[in-house]
Amino acid sequence: MGRGILHCAASVRRNELVGVLMVEPKIPPTVNTAGDLIEWVAGRLDNSGVFFGHGTDNSRDEAAVLVYHVMKLEHHTGNRDYGVRASPNDLADIQTVLDRRICKRIPMPYLLHEAWFAGRRFYVDQRVLIPRSPLAELIDAGFEPWLTSKGIGTALELGTGSGCIAVACALALPCWKIIATDISEPALEVARINVDRYGLSARIQLLKADMFIGVSGRFDLIISNPPYVPAAEADSLPAEYRHEPSVGLYSGPDGLDSARRILQDARNHLNSKGLLVLEVGEQREQLEAAFRRLPFTWPALDCGGDGIAVLTAADLGGFEAAVPDDANDD
């Protein structure tokens, strides 16, 4: 983070916006149950100006993630465990993690080495992006109505990162085999942890590859959540994003470098009735403008999020349809 690094020691932090030295308050002795701790931690997060968006979008949910993780409580119990008292070690651990979250703006999943995707727990660290893709909803639905066959099939994931998408696909499509690629060897090491955790090493092959380079064969499904943030936006993002690997975030001047490569080559790697599912987030309009001849379908998602394009092999058509229109502009 260069000059943006925040120094924190003994619960002292320097506010990076106003340069004021501040002291993080300690957990009061009267705050010692799970419910009270969630309320207190949420208040501290609200007052700190941290950014939410790496697995949670508000202070209370993030506080619950921290407290339940440290106290080894299960989220499915709801507020039933709010009366459980924290041990002295629990209180110390919650304080330590909270201080680092506020002082250094490290996203909570990195501090806990835990993230959730499609209702499942995954290991994460700073070698990979934190899972937060709305693709989970399509995966849970088995890609219906576009993917009609749930029998034996093959899938290719480009840019697997933590491996959470590949694992979720394998669990949703139990007769399928999946190749999951990434250009980053460290990311593949994290993906291996998660593939092994779910006992899927026989069905998920992890492959170091740059997009389709080195990938052979055709697939019934190609899925990707590639980098799609314009490089110029790097300095304007909240400090939390500086802890994530830039290779997984940024993709050229308009954020579409990776998407272009996928669209231009996907037809050569899809079966005749194959499906391409491509997430581009806020770059939807730019993608449609760049590929005006492609009939994108943008599913409406009940759980929130957007920017997921669906194309069949037939939609991709011949080579001309897969050439970006902006490539022909003067």
Buried (B, 14 or more C-beta within 10 A) or exposed (E): EEEEEBEBEEBEBBBBEEEEEBEBEEBEEEBBBBBBBBBBBBBBBBEBBBEBEBBBEEBBBBBBBBBBBBBEBEEEEEEEBBEBEBEEEBBEBBBEBBBBBBBBBBBBBBBBBBBBBBEBBBBBBBBBBBBBBBBBBBBBBBBEEBBEEBEEBBBBBBBBBBBBBBBBBBBBBEEBBBBBBBBBEEBBBBBBBBBEBBEBEEBBBBBEBEBBEEBEEBBBBBBBBBBBBBBEEEEEBBBBBBBBBEBBBBBBEBBBBBBBBBBBBBBEBBBEEBBBBBBBBEBBEBBBBBBEEBEBEEBEBEEEBBBBBBBBBEBBBEEEBBBBEBEEEE
